[in-house]
Structures are given as structure tokens and as C-alpha cells.
Amino acid sequence: MGRVFVAGSINMDVVATADRHPRVGETVAGQQVLYFPGGKGANQAVAASRLGARTTLIGRLGKDSFGAELRAFLGAQGIDLGSVRDADTHTGTAIITVAASDNTIVVIPGSNAQVGAGDVADVPLAKGDIAVSQFEIPLPTIAAFFRRARQAGVVTVLNPAPAQKMSGELLALVDILVLNETELGFLAGAELSDSDEPAKILDVARNLQARADQSICVTLGKRGVLALAGREEVAVPGRAVKAVDTTGAGDCFVGALAAQLADGVPLRAALAFANAAASISVQRMGAGPSMPTAAEVAAVLRAG
């Protein structure tokens, strides 16, 4: 089994729950405030590790109380933190409001903005490993990480979220692109909604492909997953569950997918597994702590 290397963000999520989201300029009474380990990089690493993959996280933490708490939590998940370095600023923080199972998020990068090319330069990548990243660290760092990965024969997985424009050079370094329909539309310059027909979504994905062998996986929440694996079209049906908190669901999907790929599982089966894992995560509060174990996912898949 290969290893999963995640270069990405590490945040403390400060979550406020309320009956509804406030309008602009409005104050509403909340119910509780909660503190959860988060950050897209950390979430994806936690998901991969809990699902059985040997996982290394590459990132930075501030020398503050959030940084100490996050380091302790991530270490307890069995994640290799040898490549998590200190930063001379505060730890990344996300301010999240959860109401009626939907969320709004403001992310303050802090230490994540200091993750540089030097942080990924000495990572021991080897053929069979999976290199994962997202858009909460500087894009030049991701490009440096993926260049090293491809030179080593390592599969690269990019989750371009939060969405921002990227260079054609970076896109061409990606073997598997995982994104939702909003992010796909943004990157492809097309209008997409979660009610669009699969054919339209796949056409937009096809126009975005940078290489004939590139895979683009579009997560559609309760509608499941659509993917282009090179020229092959793949559809994974959605799962009907009662969502409590959707924070981190996409990260769970990415981490689960990476763990499966590191274990040599074919893409179609890996997507079905990742979809099941994400359906479990949305039934729990928080991002990092909501990630399921391999036994929990196996039980859901057995149940159909």
C-alpha cells in the first residue's frame, strides 16, 4: 500500500450554531459555540488516516494555543507530523456559522499562507503514493509539490477549493481533479447549478480537461458523483441521509478517495467508497472529528 501525502491547510474551526443565518447587518441569537480541528488539508489527512492509509501532513502551525491543540489532535489520529513546521504568525482559523445544516465560512489563513516550496522539497515521495492538495495554501507551493510528485511517478489529486483561477501549468500537473459543480463552473467559465443535467456537467468537465488521461470528479452532494476518467464517464448515485453539518464533507471525500487509490483500488470503486464516507461525515458535527473509520464505511456499503 502506498502512502498519502497531503500538503495543505490546518485550521481551528470556531463554529457558531443558530436557527438561521443572519442577513447583512442583522444580529441573530446563536445556540452554542464549538471548537473543532479543521482546515482542508488537515481534514483530508484525518479522513485518509482513519480509513487506514499511512498519511503524512505537510503544513504550518502557529506557536499559539490553537496550534498546540491541533498538533495534539492530528498526532492522535496517527498522522505523521514530521513535515508540519512552526510559523511566525497565528494558526489558521475558520469562523463558521451552521444553520439548518448549511454553513457559511470565513477563513483567516494565518500560518497556512507561509507554507512554501521549501516545505515540500524534502518529502519522501515514491511510486504508488498519492499526493493531495487544495487551495488553502499558496498555489506556487502546490505546483512545486506536484512537479516533484509527477517526477517520482506519484498520482496527484487536487481539490481546487476555495475556488480561484489557476494556471494551465498547474492544471496540467493534476492527475485527478476533485471539485463540486460550482467550482467546476468557475474554473471552466460556465454557469452551472446543482440541478443541471449530468450531460451538461460532463460536457463542462470535458472542456476543462488539460490532458486526455486526466480524471475530473464532480461531487454533487445528495445527487452523488459524476466523473470523467480520461474519456470514460462514471456515475455514482447519491445517498439519502439526514445531514447535520456539511462542513468537511468534500474533504472527507477527497481523503477517502486518496486512501483507496493508495491501496490500489480502481477509480470507479474508490469513488463509490468515498461517496459513502462523505455521507457518514455529514451526519456529524464538525469537520476533522466527523471523519469515519473504514469499518463504518464498510458497514454502509454492505447495507447498500
C-alpha positions in Angstrom: 0.0 0.0 0.0 1.3 3.5 -0.9 1.3 6.5 1.4 -0.9 9.5 1.2 0.9 12.9 1.4 -1.3 15.9 2.0 0.1 19.4 1.5 -2.4 21.8 2.9 -4.1 23.9 5.5 -4.6 23.3 9.2 -7.2 25.5 10.9 -9.1 25.7 14.1 -12.8 25.9 13.2 -14.8 28.1 15.5 -18.4 27.1 14.9 -21.5 29.0 15.9 -24.9 27.3 15.6 -28.1 29.2 15.1 -31.7 28.6 13.8 -30.9 30.6 10.7 -28.2 32.7 9.1 -28.2 36.4 9.7 -29.0 38.8 6.9 -26.4 41.5 6.1 -26.3 43.9 9.0 -28.5 41.7 11.2 -27.7 40.0 14.5 -29.4 36.7 15.5 -29.2 34.8 18.7 -27.0 31.7 18.5 -27.3 28.4 20.3 -23.7 27.3 21.0 -20.1 27.9 20.1 -17.9 24.9 19.3 -14.2 24.4 18.5 -13.2 21.8 16.0 -9.9 20.8 14.3 -10.3 21.7 10.6 -8.6 23.1 7.5 -9.0 21.4 4.2 -5.5 19.8 4.4 -5.9 18.5 7.9 -9.4 17.2 7.2 -8.3 15.3 4.2 -5.3 13.8 6.1 -7.6 12.8 9.0 -10.0 11.1 6.6 -7.2 9.2 4.9 -5.6 8.1 8.1 -8.8 7.0 9.8 -9.5 4.9 6.7 -6.3 3.0 7.0 -3.8 4.9 4.8 -0.3 5.8 6.1 -0.7 9.5 6.0 1.8 12.4 6.1 0.6 16.0 6.5 2.7 18.9 5.2 1.8 22.4 6.6 2.4 25.0 9.2 1.0 25.9 12.7 1.4 29.0 14.8 3.0 28.9 18.2 -0.3 29.5 19.9 -2.9 27.6 21.9 -4.8 26.6 18.7 -1.5 25.3 17.2 -0.8 23.1 20.2 -4.3 21.7 20.3 -4.3 20.9 16.6 -0.9 19.2 16.8 -2.1 17.0 19.6 -5.3 16.1 17.8 -3.7 15.3 14.5 -1.0 13.2 16.2 -3.7 11.2 17.9 -5.2 10.3 14.5 -1.9 8.5 13.6 -0.8 11.2 11.1 2.9 11.7 10.5 3.5 15.3 11.5 7.2 15.4 10.8 6.6 17.9 7.9 4.3 20.2 10.0 6.5 23.2 10.8 6.1 26.3 13.0 5.1 29.7 11.6 5.8 33.2 12.9 2.1 34.1 12.9 -1.2 32.8 14.3 -2.6 29.4 13.4 -5.1 29.4 10.6 -8.7 30.0 11.8 -12.1 29.5 10.2 -15.2 31.2 11.5 -18.2 29.0 10.7 -21.9 29.6 11.1 -24.2 26.5 10.9 -27.9 26.9 10.5 -30.4 24.4 9.1 -27.5 22.0 8.2 -25.9 24.6 5.8 -22.9 26.6 6.6 -21.1 29.9 5.9 -17.4 30.1 6.4 -14.8 32.9 6.7 -11.2 31.6 6.6 -8.2 33.6 8.0 -5.1 31.8 6.5 -2.6 32.8 9.2 0.2 30.1 9.3 -1.2 28.4 6.1 -0.1 31.4 4.0 3.6 30.6 5.0 3.6 27.0 3.5 6.2 27.4 0.8 8.1 25.3 -1.8 10.8 24.5 0.8 8.2 22.7 2.9 7.5 20.2 0.1 11.1 19.9 -1.2 12.3 17.0 1.0 9.1 14.9 1.2 10.0 11.2 0.5 7.6 10.5 -2.3 7.7 7.1 -4.1 5.8 5.4 -6.8 2.5 4.1 -5.5 2.0 7.1 -3.2 -0.8 9.7 -3.6 -0.1 13.5 -3.4 -3.0 15.6 -2.4 -3.5 19.3 -2.1 -6.2 22.1 -2.1 -6.4 25.9 -2.4 -5.9 27.0 1.2 -2.1 27.2 0.8 -0.2 29.2 -1.9 -0.6 27.9 -5.4 3.1 28.1 -6.2 3.7 25.6 -3.3 1.1 23.2 -4.8 2.8 23.4 -8.2 6.2 22.7 -6.7 4.7 19.7 -4.7 3.0 18.3 -7.8 6.1 18.7 -10.0 8.1 16.6 -7.5 5.2 14.1 -7.3 5.0 13.6 -11.0 8.8 13.2 -11.3 8.5 10.4 -8.8 5.7 8.7 -10.6 3.2 9.7 -7.9 -0.5 10.3 -8.6 -1.6 13.9 -7.9 -5.1 14.8 -6.6 -6.2 18.4 -6.4 -9.3 19.8 -4.7 -9.4 23.4 -6.1 -11.3 24.8 -3.2 -12.0 27.5 -2.2 -12.2 28.2 -6.0 -9.7 30.6 -7.6 -8.2 30.8 -11.0 -5.2 28.6 -11.6 -2.6 28.4 -14.3 -2.7 25.9 -17.2 0.7 24.7 -15.9 -0.8 23.7 -12.5 -3.9 22.1 -14.1 -1.7 20.0 -16.3 0.2 18.7 -13.3 -3.1 17.2 -11.9 -4.0 13.6 -12.5 -7.3 13.6 -10.6 -9.3 16.9 -10.1 -12.0 16.7 -7.4 -14.4 19.6 -7.2 -18.1 20.5 -6.9 -20.3 21.9 -9.7 -19.8 25.5 -8.5 -16.0 25.1 -8.6 -16.2 23.4 -12.0 -18.3 26.2 -13.4 -15.9 28.8 -12.0 -12.8 27.2 -13.4 -14.4 26.4 -16.8 -16.1 29.8 -17.2 -19.5 28.2 -17.4 -22.8 28.7 -15.4 -23.6 25.5 -13.5 -26.1 24.7 -10.7 -26.7 21.6 -8.7 -29.9 20.9 -10.8 -28.1 20.7 -14.1 -28.4 17.5 -16.1 -25.4 15.1 -15.9 -24.7 15.5 -19.6 -24.2 19.3 -19.2 -21.9 18.9 -16.2 -19.8 16.3 -18.0 -19.5 18.5 -21.1 -18.2 21.3 -19.0 -15.7 18.9 -17.3 -14.6 17.7 -20.7 -13.8 21.2 -21.8 -11.7 21.7 -18.7 -9.6 18.6 -19.1 -5.9 19.5 -19.6 -4.8 16.1 -20.7 -6.5 13.2 -22.4 -5.8 10.9 -19.4 -6.8 13.4 -16.7 -9.8 12.5 -14.4 -12.3 15.1 -13.3 -14.6 14.1 -10.4 -17.6 16.3 -9.7 -19.2 15.9 -6.3 -22.9 16.7 -6.3 -23.9 16.2 -2.7 -27.1 14.1 -2.4 -27.0 13.6 -6.2 -23.8 11.6 -5.9 -20.7 11.9 -8.1 -20.0 12.3 -11.8 -16.6 11.7 -13.2 -14.6 11.7 -16.5 -11.9 9.1 -16.2 -10.0 10.1 -19.3 -12.7 9.5 -21.9 -14.8 7.2 -19.7 -17.9 8.6 -18.0 -18.6 7.4 -14.4 -21.7 8.0 -12.3 -22.0 7.1 -8.6 -25.6 7.5 -7.2 -26.2 9.7 -4.2 -27.1 8.5 -0.7 -30.2 9.7 1.2 -29.1 10.7 4.7 -30.2 13.4 7.2 -27.4 16.0 7.1 -26.5 17.7 10.4 -23.4 19.6 9.3 -22.0 19.6 5.8 -18.6 21.2 6.8 -15.8 19.0 5.7 -17.9 16.6 3.6 -15.9 17.4 0.4 -12.6 16.9 2.4 -13.8 13.6 3.6 -14.5 12.6 0.0 -11.0 13.6 -1.1 -9.2 11.9 1.8 -11.2 8.7 1.3 -10.5 8.7 -2.4 -6.8 9.1 -1.7 -6.8 6.3 0.8 -8.4 4.0 -1.7 -6.1 4.9 -4.5 -3.1 4.4 -2.3 -4.4 0.9 -1.7 -4.6 0.2 -5.4 -8.4 0.4 -5.7 -9.6 1.3 -9.2 -11.1 4.7 -9.6 -14.8 3.7 -10.0 -14.8 1.6 -6.8 -12.8 4.3 -5.0 -15.4 6.9 -5.9 -18.2 4.8 -4.5 -16.3 4.3 -1.3 -15.5 8.0 -1.0 -19.2 8.9 -1.6 -20.2 6.5 1.2 -17.6 8.0 3.6 -18.8 11.6 2.9 -22.4 10.5 3.5 -21.4 9.5 7.0 -19.5 12.7 7.8 -22.4 15.0 7.1 -24.4 13.2 9.8 -22.0 14.5 12.5 -20.9 18.0 13.7 -17.5 19.3 12.9 -15.0 18.7 10.2 -12.0 16.7 11.3 -13.8 14.9 14.1 -16.6 13.8 11.7 -14.4 11.6 9.5 -15.5 8.0 9.6 -13.4 4.8 10.0 -13.0 2.1 7.4 -15.3 -0.2 9.4 -18.1 2.4 9.4 -17.8 2.9 5.6 -17.8 -0.9 5.0 -21.0 -1.2 7.0 -22.7 1.5 5.0 -21.6 -0.2 1.7 -22.8 -3.6 2.9 -26.2 -2.0 3.7 -26.5 -0.8 0.2 
